[in-house]
Amino acid sequence: MNVTIDLQAKINDYLAERRSMGFKLGNMSAALANFARFAANRSH
C-alpha cells in the first residue's frame, strides 16, 4: 500500500475515533493532514 494513503487512512481513523469519544479536535485534523503531506513529500 502507498505510504501516503496508509498514513492518511490512519490519521482519518484516529480522528474519527477521537471524535466518537467526544473530543473537539479544532486544528488538530488540519495539522495531521499537513504532516501526512509533508511526510509524503519527503518520501517517508
C-alpha positions in Angstrom: 0.0 0.0 0.0 1.1 3.5 -0.7 2.7 5.0 2.4 0.8 8.3 1.9 -2.5 6.6 1.6 -1.8 4.4 4.6 -0.7 7.3 6.8 -3.7 9.4 5.8 -6.0 6.4 6.4 -4.5 6.0 9.9 -5.0 9.7 10.6 -8.6 9.6 9.4 -9.2 6.6 11.7 -7.6 8.2 14.6 -9.6 11.4 14.2 -12.8 9.5 13.8 -12.1 7.6 17.0 -11.3 10.7 18.9 -14.5 12.4 17.7 -16.6 9.4 18.6 -15.3 9.8 22.2 -16.5 13.4 22.2 -13.2 15.2 21.7 -13.3 18.5 19.9 -10.2 18.5 17.7 -10.0 22.0 16.4 -6.9 22.5 14.3 -5.6 19.0 15.0 -7.1 17.5 11.9 -5.6 20.1 9.6 -2.2 19.8 11.4 -2.2 16.0 11.0 -3.2 16.2 7.3 -0.4 18.7 6.7 2.1 16.3 8.4 0.9 13.5 6.2 1.5 15.6 3.1 4.9 16.7 4.5 6.0 13.1 5.1 4.8 12.1 1.6 6.8 14.9 0.0 9.9 13.7 2.0 9.3 10.2 0.7 8.8 8.6 4.1 
